[in-house]
Amino acid sequence: MKLLLILLTLLIGSAVYANDDDTIYTDTNSTITSNGSMDTTINSPPPSAISPQISASNSDLCTVGVAGAVQTQILGISAGRTVRDMNCEKLKNAKTMYDMGMKVAAVSVMCQDERVFDAMMNAGTPCPKDGLVGDQARLAWDMEAVKDEIKRDQNDVIRKMFDENSETKIGLGVIFSTLAFLLLL
């Protein structure tokens, strides 16, 4: 049996050796080369419309700064200005007159505001009218009210709206028409 085992080992060993000569060897070498470049060119900065800064920080001034800007891809517009605060001026004028001892004149300046006028009438102390005070002023204001009622019927509401603050309305109209023009571009 030993002999059989030795023969079998030799046969298998020779068969494996014979197959070893038929083996194909391959050698693969691959090289990948990649060249790329990226160029970025900026010709101009992005468009920007910067509104001017208008400050009226002095408490003695009765002005308010208003500024705005609009920018499209083609055109940019910015504008700014100061606007007078008429109510502030009225209060300063009334205070100055009162401090100078002209109390009736100070009350008369304050009575230019409809709310103050109505409050004075409701309190039983009518605003001065043409140098008249007290009951005489009340009668003068009552006669004026009748005349105003006749004029009110004759006047158009739209005309009154355009008569007040026409400068502000013109400015707003210019701004809105510019915005509309820019949106159509």
VEXGURO-640692 format. One line per field, with one value per residue: residue number from 1; x, y, z of N, C-alpha, C, O in turn. Coordinates in steps of 0.05 Angstrom, whole numbers. Each point is the difference from the previous one (the first is absolute). Layout:
% residues N
seq [NUM | ...]
n.xx [X | ...]
n.yy [Y | ...]
n.zz [Z | ...]
ca.xx [X | ...]
ca.yy [Y | ...]
ca.zz [Z | ...]
c.xx [X | ...]
c.yy [Y | ...]
c.zz [Z | ...]
o.xx [X | ...]
o.yy [Y | ...]
o.zz [Z | ...]
END
This chain:
% residues 185
seq [1 | 2 | 3 | 4 | 5 | 6 | 7 | 8 | 9 | 10 | 11 | 12 | 13 | 14 | 15 | 16 | 17 | 18 | 19 | 20 | 21 | 22 | 23 | 24 | 25 | 26 | 27 | 28 | 29 | 30 | 31 | 32 | 33 | 34 | 35 | 36 | 37 | 38 | 39 | 40 | 41 | 42 | 43 | 44 | 45 | 46 | 47 | 48 | 49 | 50 | 51 | 52 | 53 | 54 | 55 | 56 | 57 | 58 | 59 | 60 | 61 | 62 | 63 | 64 | 65 | 66 | 67 | 68 | 69 | 70 | 71 | 72 | 73 | 74 | 75 | 76 | 77 | 78 | 79 | 80 | 81 | 82 | 83 | 84 | 85 | 86 | 87 | 88 | 89 | 90 | 91 | 92 | 93 | 94 | 95 | 96 | 97 | 98 | 99 | 100 | 101 | 102 | 103 | 104 | 105 | 106 | 107 | 108 | 109 | 110 | 111 | 112 | 113 | 114 | 115 | 116 | 117 | 118 | 119 | 120 | 121 | 122 | 123 | 124 | 125 | 126 | 127 | 128 | 129 | 130 | 131 | 132 | 133 | 134 | 135 | 136 | 137 | 138 | 139 | 140 | 141 | 142 | 143 | 144 | 145 | 146 | 147 | 148 | 149 | 150 | 151 | 152 | 153 | 154 | 155 | 156 | 157 | 158 | 159 | 160 | 161 | 162 | 163 | 164 | 165 | 166 | 167 | 168 | 169 | 170 | 171 | 172 | 173 | 174 | 175 | 176 | 177 | 178 | 179 | 180 | 181 | 182 | 183 | 184 | 185]
n.xx [16 | 30 | 0 | -29 | 10 | 28 | -15 | -21 | 26 | 16 | -27 | -8 | 30 | -1 | -30 | 11 | 26 | -23 | -24 | 29 | 5 | -34 | 25 | -42 | 38 | -23 | 12 | -20 | 11 | -14 | -2 | -4 | -11 | 10 | -19 | 13 | -33 | 19 | -29 | 24 | -37 | 29 | -40 | -34 | 9 | -4 | -32 | 13 | -40 | 31 | -28 | -15 | 42 | -43 | 36 | -34 | 45 | 5 | 13 | 39 | 21 | -13 | 37 | -17 | 27 | 7 | -3 | 21 | -10 | 17 | -10 | 18 | -23 | -39 | -39 | 31 | -33 | 24 | -26 | 8 | -23 | 1 | -13 | -19 | 21 | -31 | -6 | 30 | -4 | -30 | 14 | 24 | -22 | -21 | 26 | 11 | -32 | -3 | 30 | -19 | -18 | 20 | -17 | -9 | 35 | 14 | -24 | 12 | 37 | -3 | -12 | 44 | 11 | -3 | 38 | 35 | 4 | 10 | 44 | 22 | -2 | 27 | 39 | -13 | 31 | -36 | 1 | 42 | -26 | 34 | 27 | -21 | -19 | 14 | -25 | 26 | 29 | -18 | -7 | 36 | 8 | -23 | 14 | 32 | -16 | -17 | 27 | 14 | -32 | -1 | 28 | -13 | -32 | 17 | 12 | 35 | -26 | -19 | -36 | -37 | -22 | -23 | -39 | -23 | 23 | -11 | 12 | -26 | -36 | 11 | 7 | -37 | -18 | 21 | -9 | -38 | -1 | 18 | -23 | -31 | 14 | 7 | -38 | -6 | 25]
n.yy [-23 | -23 | -43 | -24 | -10 | -34 | -42 | -17 | -16 | -41 | -34 | -11 | -24 | -44 | -22 | -11 | -35 | -38 | -12 | -21 | -39 | -25 | -2 | 16 | 10 | 16 | 22 | 9 | 16 | 17 | 18 | 14 | 10 | 21 | 10 | 23 | 18 | 25 | 9 | 26 | 5 | 25 | -3 | -23 | 40 | -25 | -11 | 43 | -12 | 32 | -21 | 36 | 6 | -10 | 25 | -18 | -3 | 29 | 1 | 18 | -38 | 31 | -24 | -6 | -27 | 20 | -43 | 9 | -43 | 15 | -43 | 20 | -27 | 21 | -4 | 33 | -11 | 38 | -11 | 44 | -10 | 44 | -22 | 32 | 9 | -9 | -44 | -23 | 0 | -30 | -43 | -10 | -8 | -40 | -34 | -4 | -16 | -44 | -21 | 1 | -39 | -20 | 13 | 44 | 28 | 4 | 26 | 43 | 10 | 7 | 43 | 10 | -7 | -24 | -24 | 21 | 2 | -37 | -8 | 23 | -15 | -34 | 19 | 6 | -26 | 26 | -24 | 9 | 36 | -7 | -29 | -28 | 21 | -41 | 24 | 32 | -13 | -1 | 40 | 17 | -16 | 20 | 41 | 0 | -7 | 37 | 31 | -7 | 12 | 44 | 18 | -5 | 28 | 38 | 1 | 5 | -37 | -8 | 25 | -12 | -33 | 13 | 10 | -36 | 29 | 41 | 28 | 3 | 27 | 43 | 17 | 9 | 41 | 35 | 8 | 19 | 45 | 22 | 6 | 32 | 42 | 12 | 13 | 43 | 20]
n.zz [0 | 23 | -8 | 22 | 41 | 4 | -3 | 34 | 32 | -6 | 10 | 41 | 22 | -10 | 24 | 42 | 7 | -2 | 36 | 25 | -19 | 15 | 36 | 4 | -19 | 37 | -37 | 40 | -40 | 39 | -40 | 43 | -42 | 38 | -39 | 37 | -25 | 32 | -33 | 29 | -25 | 23 | -21 | 19 | 18 | 37 | -30 | -3 | 16 | -3 | 28 | -20 | 14 | 9 | 10 | 22 | 0 | -33 | 43 | -11 | -11 | -30 | 11 | -42 | 24 | -40 | 12 | -39 | 4 | -39 | 9 | -36 | -27 | -1 | 23 | 4 | 28 | -1 | 36 | -5 | 37 | -4 | 37 | -25 | 39 | -31 | -2 | -24 | -45 | -16 | -3 | -36 | -38 | -6 | -12 | -44 | -27 | -2 | -26 | -41 | 13 | -34 | 39 | 3 | 6 | 43 | 28 | -2 | 23 | 44 | 6 | -2 | 43 | -38 | -5 | -18 | -45 | -23 | -3 | -32 | -42 | -11 | -10 | -43 | -18 | -8 | -37 | 12 | 8 | -30 | 19 | -27 | 35 | 12 | 31 | 16 | 32 | 42 | 21 | 21 | 42 | 33 | 14 | 31 | 41 | 17 | 18 | 42 | 30 | 9 | 29 | 42 | 11 | 15 | 43 | -27 | 1 | -40 | -9 | 21 | -21 | -36 | 19 | 13 | 23 | -12 | 33 | 36 | -2 | 6 | 42 | 24 | -7 | 20 | 43 | 12 | -5 | 34 | 38 | 0 | 8 | 43 | 19 | -10 | 31]
ca.xx [-16 | 18 | 9 | -22 | -2 | 22 | -6 | -22 | 12 | 16 | -18 | -14 | 21 | 7 | -23 | 0 | 23 | -5 | -18 | 14 | 14 | -20 | -11 | 5 | 5 | -6 | 9 | -15 | 7 | -16 | 6 | -22 | 9 | -23 | 8 | -23 | 6 | -24 | 6 | -22 | 6 | -20 | 4 | -9 | -13 | -29 | -12 | -12 | -9 | 1 | -14 | 15 | -8 | -7 | -7 | -9 | 1 | -3 | -27 | -12 | -9 | -25 | 2 | 3 | 14 | -13 | 18 | -8 | 16 | -11 | 21 | -7 | 25 | 9 | 1 | -4 | -7 | -3 | -7 | -5 | -6 | -12 | -27 | -7 | -22 | -15 | -11 | 22 | 4 | -23 | 4 | 22 | -10 | -18 | 15 | 15 | -18 | -9 | 23 | 3 | -22 | -22 | -15 | -23 | 12 | 8 | -24 | -10 | 17 | -7 | -27 | 1 | -4 | -28 | -5 | 2 | -23 | -23 | 3 | -5 | -29 | -14 | 5 | -14 | 19 | 5 | 25 | -2 | -6 | 2 | 4 | -23 | 3 | -24 | -25 | 2 | 15 | -18 | -19 | 14 | 5 | -25 | -5 | 20 | -8 | -21 | 13 | 15 | -18 | -8 | 24 | 5 | -19 | 9 | 27 | 2 | 18 | 25 | 16 | 11 | 21 | 23 | 10 | 16 | 26 | 5 | 28 | 4 | -13 | 16 | 23 | -8 | -7 | 25 | 12 | -16 | 3 | 27 | -1 | -15 | 17 | 21 | -11 | -6 | 25]
ca.yy [23 | 23 | 4 | 12 | 27 | 15 | 3 | 20 | 27 | 7 | 6 | 26 | 21 | 5 | 12 | 28 | 12 | 2 | 23 | 24 | 11 | 12 | 25 | 24 | 23 | 26 | 23 | 23 | 26 | 21 | 27 | 19 | 28 | 19 | 28 | 18 | 27 | 16 | 29 | 17 | 28 | 19 | 25 | 24 | -8 | -1 | 27 | 6 | 28 | 4 | 24 | 18 | 2 | 27 | -1 | 25 | -9 | 23 | 0 | 26 | 1 | -13 | -13 | -29 | -9 | -21 | -9 | -25 | -8 | -21 | -11 | -21 | -10 | 20 | 27 | 3 | 27 | 5 | 28 | 6 | 28 | 5 | 9 | 17 | -9 | 25 | -1 | 6 | 28 | 13 | -2 | 17 | 28 | 5 | 1 | 25 | 22 | -2 | 8 | 29 | 13 | 3 | -24 | -2 | -7 | -27 | -16 | 3 | -17 | -28 | -5 | -6 | -29 | -5 | -14 | 20 | 17 | -15 | -3 | 26 | 5 | -18 | 8 | 25 | 22 | 0 | 11 | 28 | 5 | 28 | 17 | -4 | -22 | -6 | -4 | 14 | -18 | -22 | 9 | 3 | -27 | -11 | 12 | -11 | -27 | 1 | 6 | -24 | -20 | 7 | -5 | -29 | -12 | 8 | -11 | -28 | -14 | -7 | 25 | 5 | -19 | 8 | 26 | -5 | -14 | -6 | -6 | -28 | -16 | 1 | -17 | -28 | -7 | -4 | -25 | -23 | -2 | -10 | -29 | -13 | 0 | -19 | -27 | -6 | -5]
ca.zz [0 | 0 | -26 | -14 | 9 | -11 | -28 | -2 | 6 | -23 | -22 | 5 | -1 | -28 | -14 | 8 | -13 | -29 | -3 | 7 | -24 | -18 | 12 | -15 | 17 | -14 | 15 | -10 | 10 | -12 | 9 | -6 | 3 | -3 | 1 | -1 | 11 | 4 | 0 | 8 | -6 | 10 | -15 | 15 | 25 | -3 | 2 | 26 | 5 | 29 | 6 | 17 | 28 | 7 | 28 | 12 | 28 | 17 | 10 | -4 | -28 | -5 | -25 | 1 | -24 | -15 | -21 | -12 | -23 | -16 | -17 | -18 | -12 | -19 | 10 | 28 | 7 | 28 | 5 | 28 | 6 | 26 | -1 | 23 | 17 | 5 | 27 | 18 | -2 | 13 | 29 | 7 | -2 | 22 | 25 | 0 | 5 | 27 | 17 | -3 | 13 | -18 | 5 | -19 | -26 | 1 | -3 | -27 | -17 | 6 | -11 | -29 | -1 | 4 | 25 | 22 | -3 | 10 | 29 | 12 | -2 | 18 | 27 | 6 | -4 | -29 | -10 | -8 | -28 | -8 | 24 | 19 | 18 | 15 | -14 | -26 | -18 | -6 | -21 | -25 | -11 | -10 | -26 | -18 | -5 | -20 | -25 | -7 | -9 | -28 | -17 | 0 | -19 | -27 | -5 | -7 | 19 | -13 | -1 | 27 | 5 | -15 | 9 | 24 | -3 | -28 | -4 | 7 | -20 | -24 | 5 | 0 | -28 | -15 | 9 | -10 | -29 | -5 | 6 | -21 | -24 | 4 | -2 | -28 | -15]
c.xx [17 | 9 | -22 | -2 | 23 | -5 | -22 | 11 | 16 | -17 | -14 | 20 | 8 | -22 | -1 | 23 | -5 | -19 | 13 | 13 | -20 | -12 | 8 | 2 | -6 | 10 | -14 | 10 | -17 | 6 | -23 | 10 | -23 | 11 | -25 | 8 | -27 | 8 | -25 | 8 | -23 | 6 | -7 | -13 | -31 | -12 | -12 | -7 | -2 | -13 | 16 | -11 | -5 | -8 | -7 | -1 | -3 | -29 | -14 | -10 | -27 | 0 | 4 | 14 | -14 | 19 | -9 | 18 | -14 | 23 | -11 | 27 | 12 | 6 | -5 | -5 | -2 | -6 | -5 | -5 | -10 | -28 | -7 | -24 | -15 | -12 | 21 | 5 | -23 | 3 | 22 | -8 | -18 | 15 | 16 | -18 | -10 | 22 | 4 | -24 | -25 | -17 | -22 | 11 | 9 | -23 | -10 | 17 | -8 | -28 | 0 | -3 | -29 | -7 | 1 | -24 | -25 | 1 | -6 | -30 | -16 | 4 | -13 | 19 | 8 | 27 | -4 | -6 | 1 | 2 | -22 | 6 | -27 | -24 | 0 | 14 | -18 | -19 | 14 | 6 | -25 | -7 | 19 | -8 | -22 | 12 | 15 | -18 | -9 | 24 | 5 | -18 | 10 | 27 | -1 | 20 | 27 | 18 | 13 | 23 | 26 | 11 | 18 | 25 | 6 | 29 | 6 | -12 | 15 | 24 | -7 | -8 | 25 | 13 | -15 | 2 | 27 | 1 | -15 | 16 | 22 | -10 | -7 | 25 | 7]
c.yy [25 | 6 | 14 | 30 | 17 | 4 | 22 | 28 | 9 | 8 | 27 | 22 | 6 | 14 | 30 | 14 | 5 | 24 | 26 | 13 | 14 | 27 | 24 | 23 | 26 | 23 | 25 | 25 | 21 | 27 | 18 | 28 | 18 | 28 | 17 | 27 | 15 | 30 | 15 | 29 | 17 | 27 | 24 | -10 | -1 | 28 | 4 | 30 | 4 | 27 | 17 | 0 | 29 | -1 | 28 | -5 | 24 | 2 | 27 | 3 | -14 | -12 | -30 | -7 | -23 | -7 | -27 | -6 | -23 | -9 | -22 | -10 | 21 | 27 | 0 | 30 | 2 | 29 | 3 | 29 | 2 | 11 | 15 | -13 | 25 | 0 | 7 | 30 | 16 | -1 | 18 | 29 | 6 | 3 | 25 | 24 | -1 | 9 | 30 | 15 | 4 | -26 | -4 | -8 | -29 | -19 | 1 | -17 | -29 | -7 | -4 | -30 | -6 | -14 | 19 | 18 | -13 | -3 | 26 | 6 | -18 | 7 | 26 | 24 | 2 | 14 | 29 | 3 | 29 | 19 | -3 | -25 | -5 | -4 | 14 | -18 | -23 | 8 | 3 | -27 | -13 | 11 | -11 | -29 | -1 | 6 | -24 | -22 | 5 | -7 | -30 | -13 | 6 | -13 | -30 | -13 | -6 | 25 | 6 | -19 | 8 | 27 | -3 | -15 | -7 | -7 | -30 | -18 | 0 | -18 | -30 | -9 | -5 | -27 | -24 | -2 | -10 | -30 | -15 | -2 | -21 | -29 | -8 | -6 | -29]
c.zz [0 | -29 | -17 | 7 | -12 | -30 | -5 | 5 | -24 | -24 | 4 | -1 | -28 | -15 | 7 | -12 | -29 | -5 | 6 | -24 | -18 | 11 | -16 | 20 | -15 | 18 | -12 | 14 | -15 | 12 | -9 | 5 | -5 | 3 | -2 | 11 | 1 | 2 | 8 | -5 | 9 | -14 | 16 | 26 | -4 | 3 | 28 | 0 | 30 | 6 | 19 | 28 | 7 | 29 | 10 | 30 | 19 | 9 | -5 | -29 | -2 | -28 | 4 | -26 | -13 | -23 | -11 | -25 | -14 | -19 | -18 | -12 | -18 | 13 | 30 | 6 | 31 | 4 | 30 | 4 | 28 | -4 | 25 | 15 | 9 | 28 | 20 | 0 | 15 | 30 | 10 | -1 | 24 | 27 | 2 | 7 | 29 | 19 | -1 | 12 | -18 | 1 | -21 | -28 | 0 | -3 | -28 | -19 | 4 | -12 | -30 | -5 | 6 | 26 | 24 | -1 | 11 | 30 | 15 | -1 | 19 | 29 | 7 | -1 | -29 | -6 | -8 | -30 | -5 | 25 | 21 | 17 | 14 | -17 | -28 | -20 | -7 | -22 | -27 | -12 | -10 | -27 | -21 | -8 | -21 | -28 | -10 | -11 | -29 | -19 | -2 | -20 | -29 | -7 | -4 | 20 | -12 | -2 | 27 | 5 | -14 | 9 | 24 | -7 | -29 | -6 | 6 | -20 | -26 | 3 | -1 | -28 | -17 | 8 | -11 | -30 | -8 | 5 | -22 | -26 | 2 | -1 | -28 | -16 | -2]
o.xx [-8 | 3 | 6 | -6 | -5 | 5 | 2 | -9 | -1 | 6 | -1 | -6 | 4 | 5 | -6 | -3 | 9 | 4 | -8 | 3 | 9 | -17 | 23 | -17 | 8 | -2 | 4 | -1 | 0 | 4 | -7 | 10 | -14 | 14 | -17 | 18 | -19 | 17 | -22 | 21 | -23 | 21 | 13 | -9 | -10 | 10 | -11 | 16 | -15 | 8 | 14 | -24 | 18 | -21 | 14 | -21 | -3 | -18 | -24 | -14 | -4 | -17 | 9 | -7 | -9 | 9 | -14 | 11 | -13 | 13 | -13 | 21 | 24 | 20 | -17 | 14 | -13 | 10 | -6 | 9 | -5 | -5 | 7 | -19 | 9 | -2 | -6 | 4 | 6 | -5 | -2 | 7 | 2 | -6 | 1 | 8 | -2 | -5 | 11 | -1 | -19 | 1 | -5 | -12 | -3 | 1 | -10 | -11 | -2 | -5 | -22 | -6 | -11 | -20 | -17 | -12 | -15 | -21 | -13 | -11 | -19 | -16 | 0 | -7 | 20 | 10 | -22 | 10 | -16 | -12 | 1 | 11 | -17 | 1 | -13 | -8 | 1 | -5 | -11 | -1 | 0 | -10 | -7 | 4 | -1 | -8 | 0 | 8 | -3 | -4 | 8 | 8 | -4 | 5 | -17 | 20 | 20 | 24 | 23 | 20 | 21 | 23 | 19 | -1 | 8 | 6 | 15 | 12 | 1 | 7 | 15 | 6 | 0 | 9 | 12 | 1 | 3 | 11 | 9 | 0 | 6 | 14 | 0 | -2 | 20]
o.yy [21 | 23 | 17 | 16 | 23 | 22 | 16 | 19 | 24 | 19 | 16 | 21 | 23 | 16 | 17 | 23 | 20 | 15 | 21 | 24 | 18 | 11 | 3 | 4 | 2 | -2 | 5 | 3 | 0 | 2 | 1 | 6 | -2 | 7 | -4 | 2 | -6 | 7 | -6 | 9 | -5 | 12 | 21 | -22 | 11 | 16 | -18 | 17 | -14 | 21 | -10 | -3 | 16 | -12 | 20 | -1 | -5 | 1 | 2 | 19 | -21 | 6 | -9 | 9 | -19 | 17 | -15 | 18 | -17 | 17 | -18 | 9 | -2 | 13 | -15 | 17 | -17 | 17 | -19 | 17 | -20 | 15 | -9 | -9 | 14 | 21 | 14 | 13 | 20 | 20 | 12 | 16 | 22 | 17 | 13 | 17 | 21 | 14 | 12 | 24 | 11 | -16 | -22 | -16 | -14 | -20 | -20 | -12 | -15 | -23 | -7 | -9 | 9 | 6 | -3 | 7 | 12 | 2 | 0 | 10 | 9 | -6 | 8 | 22 | -12 | 16 | 8 | -16 | 16 | 21 | 12 | -20 | 17 | -12 | -10 | -1 | -9 | -16 | -7 | -3 | -15 | -15 | -5 | -8 | -18 | -13 | -7 | -15 | -19 | -11 | -10 | -19 | -16 | -6 | -14 | 13 | 2 | -2 | 8 | 8 | -2 | 6 | 16 | -20 | -22 | -16 | -13 | -21 | -21 | -15 | -16 | -23 | -18 | -14 | -19 | -23 | -15 | -15 | -21 | -20 | -14 | -18 | -24 | -11 | -7]
o.zz [-11 | -7 | -17 | -17 | -7 | -11 | -18 | -14 | -6 | -14 | -19 | -11 | -7 | -18 | -17 | -9 | -11 | -19 | -10 | 0 | -15 | -13 | -8 | 17 | -24 | 25 | -24 | 25 | -24 | 24 | -24 | 22 | -20 | 20 | -18 | 17 | -14 | 16 | -11 | 9 | -7 | 5 | -2 | 2 | -19 | 16 | 12 | -7 | 13 | -11 | 17 | 5 | -1 | 7 | -7 | 12 | 24 | -17 | 3 | -6 | 13 | -16 | 21 | -22 | 13 | -15 | 14 | -11 | 13 | -12 | 10 | 8 | -7 | -6 | 10 | -11 | 12 | -15 | 14 | -16 | 13 | -19 | 22 | -12 | 18 | 13 | 20 | 21 | 13 | 14 | 21 | 18 | 12 | 16 | 21 | 15 | 13 | 20 | 19 | -1 | 9 | -18 | -9 | -14 | -20 | -14 | -11 | -19 | -19 | -7 | -11 | -22 | 20 | 13 | 18 | 21 | 15 | 14 | 21 | 20 | 13 | 17 | 24 | 8 | -8 | 15 | -8 | -16 | 12 | 0 | 21 | -10 | 0 | -21 | -18 | -24 | -23 | -19 | -21 | -25 | -20 | -18 | -23 | -22 | -17 | -19 | -24 | -18 | -15 | -21 | -21 | -14 | -18 | -24 | 11 | 8 | 14 | 4 | 0 | 12 | 11 | -6 | 4 | -14 | -6 | -18 | -15 | -8 | -14 | -19 | -12 | -8 | -16 | -18 | -10 | -10 | -19 | -16 | -9 | -14 | -20 | -9 | -7 | -22 | -12]
END
